[in-house]
Amino acid sequence: DVEENELRSFFIEQGFPLNDAIVPRDRNTGESRGFAFVELAEADKAQKAIEALDGFTFQSRQLRVNAAEPR
């Protein structure tokens, strides 16, 4: 149930400012689909963010942080 602004604040607090944060929602229910996309303000810090935050607990859920891959 995380909101984009909460996710943005979390990443900033961890030292990784974002350009954007998107939490996809189900079209019918409006509920979060259980994942999010973030775009770091400094792309060169992506690997550091992955290493620092993958497995981190945020709002009682363990984060899985990885780089986006093309479809």
C-alpha positions as CSV (number, residue, x, y, z in Angstrom):
1,D,0.0,0.0,0.0
2,V,3.0,2.3,-0.5
3,E,2.4,5.6,-2.2
4,E,4.9,7.2,-4.6
5,N,5.8,10.0,-2.2
6,E,6.6,7.5,0.6
7,L,8.8,5.5,-1.7
8,R,10.5,8.7,-2.9
9,S,11.1,9.8,0.7
10,F,12.5,6.4,1.6
11,F,15.1,6.4,-1.2
12,I,16.1,9.9,-0.4
13,E,16.6,9.0,3.3
14,Q,18.8,6.1,2.2
15,G,20.9,8.5,0.1
16,F,19.4,7.8,-3.3
17,P,17.4,10.7,-4.7
18,L,14.9,9.8,-7.4
19,N,13.7,11.4,-10.6
20,D,10.5,9.4,-10.5
21,A,8.6,6.7,-8.5
22,I,5.7,4.8,-10.0
23,V,3.5,2.2,-8.1
24,P,1.4,0.4,-10.7
25,R,-2.2,-0.1,-9.7
26,D,-4.8,-2.7,-10.8
27,R,-7.2,-1.1,-13.3
28,N,-10.3,-2.5,-11.6
29,T,-9.6,-2.3,-7.9
30,G,-7.1,0.5,-7.7
31,E,-5.0,-1.7,-5.4
32,S,-1.2,-1.7,-5.7
33,R,0.1,-4.6,-7.9
34,G,2.9,-5.2,-5.3
35,F,5.8,-3.7,-7.1
36,A,7.1,-0.3,-8.1
37,F,9.5,1.4,-10.5
38,V,12.0,4.0,-9.5
39,E,14.3,6.2,-11.5
40,L,17.4,7.3,-9.7
41,A,18.5,10.9,-10.1
42,E,22.1,9.7,-10.5
43,A,22.1,6.6,-12.7
44,D,25.7,5.8,-11.8
45,K,24.4,5.0,-8.3
46,A,22.1,2.3,-9.4
47,Q,24.3,-0.6,-8.5
48,K,25.0,0.9,-5.1
49,A,21.3,1.3,-4.5
50,I,20.7,-2.3,-5.5
51,E,23.4,-3.6,-3.1
52,A,22.3,-1.4,-0.3
53,L,18.5,-1.9,-0.5
54,D,17.9,-5.4,-1.9
55,G,16.5,-7.4,1.0
56,F,16.0,-4.2,3.1
57,T,12.7,-4.2,5.1
58,F,10.4,-1.2,4.3
59,Q,6.9,-0.9,5.7
60,S,7.1,-4.5,7.0
61,R,7.9,-5.9,3.6
62,Q,11.3,-7.1,2.3
63,L,12.4,-5.2,-0.8
64,R,13.6,-6.9,-3.9
65,V,15.6,-4.2,-5.7
66,N,17.0,-4.9,-9.2
67,A,17.7,-3.1,-12.5
68,A,14.8,-3.0,-14.9
69,E,15.1,-5.2,-18.0
70,P,13.5,-4.6,-21.4
71,R,10.4,-6.7,-22.2
